[in-house]
Structures are given as structure tokens and as C-alpha cells.
Amino acid sequence: MIKILKLKYSIIWSLFILTLLLLPSNELPTNNLHIKHLDKIAHFGIFAILAIINFYEIRKTKKRYKLLKISTLIFLFALSTEILQIICTKYRQFDAFDIIADLTGYHISLLLNNKLYKDKVSKIF
């Protein structure tokens, strides 16, 4: 329970992500600017924010986390959101490029944070 409380903001943001990704697309803001691939940019952004929140909480724990472990968990979360879109909705579909955008946003943000705060997330293994 204590470990979960240390990640409370990450959990809250993850639930927010899940809610957004399961909403009908007509309930989301429209793309009036007609920006190509805006949905991929949104996926990138919400997972980049998740990385910032995760990194903030990791820094407070004084514990080192392996990038491979973090990457696996984020991949599973991103994959789960896409699978849930198939199972729980009739208006959303699985998109592998959304997973790529999720992972790219998360890892770029994580690596930038890691550079700024010096090696809280250790090397791959």
C-alpha cells in the first residue's frame, strides 16, 4: 500500500489517460486547425506528462529504477489502453501508431528528465 501511495499522482494521471482514451471522439475537442496526426501528438503529450510525473515521484523515493522495467510497464499500459478501446467501445479502434506515440512521448520526456537530474533512472539493465 505504501508503494502505491508513493505513485499516487502517476496513478491519477494514468486513470485520466484511460478516461480520455475511452471517451467517444465526438466528446473530445475538434481539430479545427486541421493539424495532421493531432491524435498522435496528443498521445505523445499525455504520455510525456506521465513520464514527468513518474520521474518526480521516482526522485522522491531515492530508489533507482531500471529503464527496461519502466519501459515494459509503460508498453503494457499503452497496449492495454488500445485493447480496452476495442473491448469497451464501439467508436474506438486499436492503432499501433498510438502505442508508438505513447512510448515515444514517455521515453523522450523520461530521458530529458534523466539528463536534467542525473541518473535516477539507470541504464537499460
N, C-alpha and C positions, 0 to 999 in steps of 0.2 A: 504494500500500500504506500509506503514512504517513497519508493522509487517512482510510482505513478504520480504522486504529488509533485515530485521534482520536475516532471514533464507536463505539468497541468496546462501551460499555455500552448504547448505543442499539440496536446490532445484537443483542446478547444479549437485551435486553428484547423486541425485535421477534420474535426466534425463540421466546421464551417465549409471547408473544401468539399467534403462529401455532400453536404446540403446543396451547395452551388451546382455540383456536377450532376445531381439527380433532379434538379428543377427543370420543368419544361422550358425549352429555349425561348418560348414566347413570353416568359416571365422575366427574362434577363434583358438588360439594356440592348437596344438595337445598334447595329453598326452603321450609323448614318454617314460616317466618313468613308465608308466602303473600303476599309483597310483590309488588304488581302491577308488571310490567315490570322485574323484577330483572335479567334478562339485558341490558336496555338500560343499566341503572345500572352493571352490570359492564363493558360495552363502554366507557361513558363513563370509568369509573375507570381501566381499564388503558391507555387512550389518554391520559388526563390524566397518568398516571405517565410514559408515553413522552415527553410534552412536557417534563416536569420534567427528565428525563434528557437529552433533546436540548438543552434550554436550558443546563444545567450544562456540557455538552460544547462548546456554541457559545461560552459565556462564556470558556472556556479558550483558544479559538483566536484571539481578538482580531479576528475577521473578522465583518463584518455580513452577515446573510442576509436576502434578500427574503422577505416573508411569502407572496407569490404562489408562489414556488418551493417553499417549505416546504409550503404548503397543497396544492400539486399532488402532491408526493411522498407526503404522508400520505393524500390521497384515493386515489391509485393503490395504496398499501399496503392501505388499508381495502377497496377494491374487490377487490383480489387475494385477500384472505382470504375474502371472500364467494364469489368464483368458485371458489376451491380447495375450499370446503365442498361445492360441487355436484360437482366433478370427483373429488375424493379420498374422499368419504364417501357412505354411503347413508343416514346418520342425521341429516345436517345439510342445511339449505336456505338459499338466498340470501334475505337480508332487507335491503331498502333502508334500513329504520329502524335497523338495526345500523350501517350506514355513517354515517347522520346522528348517531347517538350517539357513534360513534368520533370524527368530526370535531368535534363539539361539545365533547367532553371534552378533546381535544387543544388546540383553539383557546382555550377559556376558560382552561385552565391556562397556555398559552403567553402569552396576553395579560396574565394576572395576574403571571407571572414577569417579563414585559417591563416592567410598571409598577414592580415592585419594584427591578429592576436597570437601569432607564433605557436603553431604546432599543438593545438589542443586536440585536433583530430590527427592521429598518427598516420603513418604511411599505409599503403594498401593492406599489408598483413600485420 
